[in-house]
């Protein structure tokens, strides 16, 4: 949480130096991404490489590196 708080405090200064008028969430004409097409989404059963990803080891590595696991947010 402290990293998020620190980032929030510095956002206004950062944004003033990095394209301050670029706000595609307010002005859709600034969006350069292609339109979302719901027809492009297929169920998992139709995909050819539907591999199961085991993320348990990634969570352990984050905890060992001092990253938050998200469990402490449940107590808030």
C-alpha positions as CSV (number, residue, x, y, z in Angstrom):
1,X,0.0,0.0,0.0
2,X,2.8,2.4,0.8
3,X,4.1,2.1,-2.8
4,X,0.7,2.9,-4.2
5,X,0.4,5.9,-1.8
6,X,3.8,7.2,-2.9
7,X,2.9,6.8,-6.6
8,X,-0.4,8.7,-6.1
9,X,1.4,11.6,-4.4
10,X,3.8,12.0,-7.3
11,X,1.2,11.5,-10.1
12,X,0.3,15.1,-10.7
13,X,3.9,16.2,-11.1
14,X,4.6,13.2,-13.4
15,X,1.5,13.8,-15.5
16,X,2.4,17.5,-16.0
17,X,5.7,16.3,-17.6
18,X,4.3,13.4,-19.6
19,X,1.5,14.4,-22.1
20,X,-0.7,16.3,-19.7
21,X,-3.5,16.8,-22.2
22,X,-3.6,13.1,-23.2
23,X,-6.6,11.6,-21.4
24,X,-8.3,9.0,-23.7
25,X,-10.6,8.0,-20.9
26,X,-12.2,11.5,-21.1
27,X,-11.7,12.1,-24.8
28,X,-12.3,9.0,-26.9
29,X,-10.9,10.6,-30.0
30,X,-7.5,10.4,-28.4
31,X,-7.7,6.6,-28.3
32,X,-5.3,5.0,-30.8
33,X,-6.3,1.4,-29.9
34,X,-8.5,-0.6,-32.2
35,X,-12.2,-1.0,-31.3
36,X,-13.1,-4.0,-29.1
37,X,-14.9,-6.7,-31.1
38,X,-16.8,-9.1,-28.8
39,X,-17.0,-11.6,-31.7
40,X,-13.2,-12.1,-31.3
41,X,-13.7,-13.7,-27.9
42,X,-14.1,-17.5,-27.9
43,X,-14.8,-19.8,-25.0
44,X,-11.8,-21.5,-23.5
45,X,-12.9,-24.9,-24.9
46,X,-12.4,-23.5,-28.4
47,X,-8.9,-22.4,-28.0
48,X,-6.1,-24.5,-29.2
49,X,-3.5,-23.9,-26.5
50,X,-5.6,-23.7,-23.3
51,X,-2.7,-24.4,-21.0
52,X,-3.3,-24.3,-17.3
53,X,-0.9,-21.8,-15.7
54,X,0.3,-22.5,-12.2
55,X,0.9,-19.2,-10.5
56,X,1.6,-20.5,-7.0
57,X,5.4,-20.3,-7.5
58,X,5.1,-16.7,-8.6
59,X,3.2,-15.8,-5.4
60,X,6.0,-17.4,-3.3
61,X,8.7,-15.5,-5.2
62,X,6.8,-12.2,-4.6
63,X,6.5,-12.9,-0.9
64,X,10.2,-13.7,-0.6
65,X,11.0,-10.4,-2.4
66,X,8.9,-8.5,0.1
67,X,5.9,-7.8,-2.1
68,X,2.4,-7.9,-0.7
69,X,0.4,-11.0,-1.3
70,X,-2.9,-9.3,-0.9
71,X,-3.8,-11.2,2.3
72,X,-3.2,-8.1,4.4
73,X,-5.8,-6.2,2.5
74,X,-8.5,-8.5,3.8
75,X,-7.9,-7.2,7.3
76,X,-8.6,-3.6,6.3
